[in-house]
């Protein structure tokens, strides 16, 4: 599958060249989640999540941190890398920013166009990024200023877990700092309550 993907991306790029569009086309390559285990897939065989913990449906970094590669000749510097934290809800505002389209006022996303252009001093940042997963007993995660709070088993209050990690020092989420940083846990829990919009459609469930 890696060979097929590589070949088909190559065919796409070759077609853009053939049509004379390669220098005026933004190509974005990314993924919607971390490696999965469905259909007999074995992510451990290829070490698909690298140093990160967890898989698809986990809210650890292995489940939600994904690659993103952007090619935009004359705009994005080759080999440019960034640690700007963003999420998929930032893609729509970014594309709108590029083409000059107006957006609704109630979106959570922030354009990362300044980062693409290397204008990091103009880049707005999220106060936090928030995820939730409704199945498997209910799961939540929130990242703010490098700190990440992860909660599992939300439907079973007796077994709900709270784990705290500082990603810049521990991207593999191997050292739970919750017990020694109770004030940080409380702060991020408050942000979780602020972030979550209760819904009759999207309810936590077993």
Secondary structure, DSSP 8 states (H G I E B T S, - for coil): -HHHHHHHHHHHHHHHHHTT-GGG--EEEE-SSS---GGG--TTTTTTTTT----TT--SHHHH---EEEE-TTTS-TT--------GGGHHHHHHHHHT----TT------HHHHTT-GGG----S-EEEEE-STT-EEEEEETTEEEEEE-TT-TTT-EEEEEETTT-TT-----TTT-HHHHHHHHHHHHHH----SSS----
